[in-house]
Amino acid sequence: MDDQFDVIRITSKGQMTLPVRARKGLNIKEGDHLAVYIHGEEIILRKFSPFRQASPQDAIFHLIGKGHGPADLSEKHDYYLTQAKEESTKQ
């Protein structure tokens, strides 16, 4: 880890400006995303690439929508997993 550091100020809205050295070092540009981790007393920022939408060039693309299940499965995934685990423990 680099021993150099920059001091930044947090605004009343909780905003901050990443120093130029950090932006250039990680090639962070306007519109990029950062993941924020809390580790004890530290805040860790990492460059983050959000998932992109599947396209016909993706091998799995033609399987999308072919499975069977509730229409809201993607939104309530955790709920359905918990429900299935509870039902399996009852048996």
SVG drawing of the C-alpha trace seen along z (x, -y; Angstrom):
<svg xmlns="http://www.w3.org/2000/svg" viewBox="-45 -21 50 56">
<polyline fill="none" stroke="black" stroke-width="0.4" points="0.0,0.0 1.2,-3.5 2.3,-5.4 1.4,-8.8 -2.0,-10.1 -4.3,-13.0 -6.6,-14.8 -10.1,-15.5 -13.1,-17.3 -16.6,-15.9 -19.4,-18.4 -22.6,-18.9 -24.2,-16.5 -21.6,-13.8 -19.9,-14.4 -16.2,-14.3 -13.8,-14.8 -11.4,-12.0 -7.9,-13.4 -6.5,-13.6 -3.7,-11.1 -6.4,-8.5 -8.5,-9.1 -5.6,-8.9 -4.0,-5.9 -7.2,-3.8 -8.4,-5.4 -11.6,-6.6 -13.7,-8.7 -17.0,-10.5 -19.9,-8.0 -17.7,-5.1 -18.9,-3.3 -17.1,-2.6 -17.9,0.1 -17.7,-1.1 -16.6,1.3 -16.4,0.6 -13.6,2.4 -13.4,1.4 -12.4,-2.3 -11.5,-2.3 -13.5,-3.1 -12.3,-1.2 -13.3,-2.3 -12.8,0.0 -13.4,-0.6 -16.6,1.4 -18.0,2.6 -21.7,3.1 -23.2,6.0 -24.1,5.4 -27.3,6.6 -27.1,9.9 -26.9,9.8 -27.5,12.4 -23.7,12.9 -23.8,14.4 -24.0,18.2 -26.7,18.1 -28.8,15.5 -31.2,18.0 -31.9,19.7 -33.3,16.6 -37.0,17.0 -37.0,20.7 -37.1,21.9 -40.2,22.3 -41.0,20.4 -42.8,17.5 -42.9,14.3 -41.3,12.3 -38.4,14.7 -35.7,12.2 -37.1,9.7 -38.0,12.2 -35.1,14.6 -34.1,14.6 -37.7,15.1 -38.2,18.1 -34.9,19.6 -35.9,19.2 -39.3,20.6 -37.8,23.7 -35.3,24.3 -38.2,24.1 -40.3,26.6 -37.3,29.0 -36.7,28.9 -40.4,29.8 -40.1,33.0"/>
</svg>
